[in-house]
């Protein structure tokens, strides 16, 4: 692993978008010197939006297939008179369809929120690991890594959905689990377990590895602390996916 200082160049942000995929050490050294994230944010957003639009038909089919039965089994809805049950289910389904169709607008918001949350966690690790990083550097690191974790991940998911066809998915968890992940070791898993294993996909793990290595290069955080913080972030993401899986089946 080279430790020589990387030249900044005229467009470090654009160079980082490419290098975070093919030569991450070069991107890390630039981010340490100049923590830019604008180009990465733009690329991750565009790829994520394209992927989200490609995935939307599968999500809609999954909702139409599984959501009515889930709503009917809800204790709060089950105790309503039959006509109110039907009306409540129809309203909920309409809301879910509309939300799915416009969900792409949340891609850039999600990138920024994830950037802030991850930067805070990395800043805590920085203090524990006696690094010299700053919030700005860690935020830039997170956004640059989102080119893989959100941009490329959503695009590949969209391609998989396009190839398999939207009718192949009966639950929203199944859509997310179609990315290569630890869900492959338990193909019959459903609910929380399916959500948890599905979140541990190749792009999520790739991103976490980059965050761990990036903390060491960008902020000079000690390796054990950097890896512990990165794994903690991965487990938090998987935990949220497990919660979603338990709700959606």
C-alpha positions, 0 to 999 in steps of 0.5 A, a space after each residue: 500500500 503506497 503512502 506517497 502523497 497523491 497529487 490533488 489535480 484540477 478536479 479532485 472531486 471528479 477524480 475521487 468518484 472514479 478512484 473510490 471504485 478503482 483506486 481508493 487509496 488515491 481518493 483517501 489521500 485527496 480527501 485528507 487534503 481537500 475533503 470534496 464531495 459535490 461530484 460524488 453526491 451528484 453521481 451517487 444521486 443520478 445512479 441511485 435515482 435511475 436504479 430506484 426508478 427501475 426497481 419501482 415496478 417490482 416494489 409496486 407488484 410486491 405491495 399489491 401482492 402482500 400488503 392487503 393481507 398484512 393490513 387485514 391481519 393488523 389488529 387495529 384494522 381487524 377490529 373495524 367494521 368490514 366496510 371501514 376495513 376495506 376503505 382503510 386498506 384501499 387508502 393505505 394501498 394508495 398511499 403506498 403506491 404514491 410513495 413508491 412512485 416518488 421514492 426516488 426524490 429521497 435518494 439525495 436526502 438519504 445520501 446527505 442524512 447518511 453522510 451526517 450520521 456516519 460522519 458523527 460516528 466516525 468523529 466519535 471513533 476519531 476521538 477514541 482512536 486518537 485520529 486527526 480527522 474532522 467532521 468535514 473530512 468524514 462527511 466527504 468520505 461518506 458521500 464519496 463511498 455512497 457512490 458505491 453503497 447507494 449509486 452503484 448498488 441501486 443501479 445493479 439492483 435495478 438491472 437485476 429487477 429488469 432481468 428477472 421481471 417485476 412479477 418475480 417479487 412477492 415482498 419488498 424484502 425479496 426485492 432488496 434481497 435480490 442483490 448478492 448477500 448473506 441471504 443466499 445462505 438462507 434462501 427460505 428466510 423471511 421477515 426479520 432474518 431475511 431483512 438482516 441477511 439481505 442488508 449484508 450485501 456485497 455493496 454494503 460490505 464493500 462500502 464498510 470496508 472502504 469506510 474502515 480503510 478511509 478512516 485510517 487514511 483520511 483521519 489517521 484513526 487506529 485500525 481496531 477502532 476504525 474497523 469497530 466503527 465501520 462494523 457498528 455502522 453495518 450492523 445498525 443498517 442491518 438492524 433497520 433492515 431486519 425491523 423493516 423485514 419483520 413489518 413487511 414479511 
